[in-house]
């Protein structure tokens, strides 16, 4: 995995959310080389919508490459909509201490996200039809 | 008496406000990554001809010291820099804008430093910025 495998589309270079997502995933892959396996296996479009900040990005994964687009780009397979804080929390999800391919459901961050899901402040669409993409996304976004 | 932002006196009051913020102490207890500088961009119309920086020496939930600087050289050894315009700092400090939302909107920008480290301690970073709200501040505009 190298830095050129993650690129910002021309439209995204002025979008702070897009720049942040590209930088975050790039740093996560550099800090945790084991995430490269998940990254390489990801295919599909993920839209992240920060409703309170009125901004969104689309992450287009294609087998070891990622292009980050500002706004909604194409028809996403997964859509995550919610407040900025919840979207940032998605990248703070720690792995389960025994089953590292799963999130640690007892952590404060996961509890907070679960509350946001129950309250419908955070909504994830497409997870049932694309569970693998969703699980891998959580690992690639996670800073842990 | 209201303190002008930015100024050395305001920076000192900010250090005290951070140390008085119990939530900052709790949420940043694990922070051992060094100083964070809050930088206000040049704003000639307001008399700010250069960048103004408030460099906070942070360690495990407390602010050990503060430096108010207008010389960019002061920032060379600062590992984390968060930059914004005067109006954007004012919006965050007065509570008009949430700091995390401001980051996603590009109003506050991490211009130097490891993003995952800031995200790991995002609650502490948020409390750091929120600490400024208790200061009686006189804004230039």
Interface residues (C-beta under 8 A of the other chain):
Chain A: X15 X16 X17 X19 X20 X23 X24 X27 X28 X31 X50 X52 X53 X54 X55 X83 X84 X85 X87 X88 X91 X92 X143
Chain B: X98 X100 X101 X103 X104 X105 X106 X107 X109 X114 X115 X116 X119 X120 X122
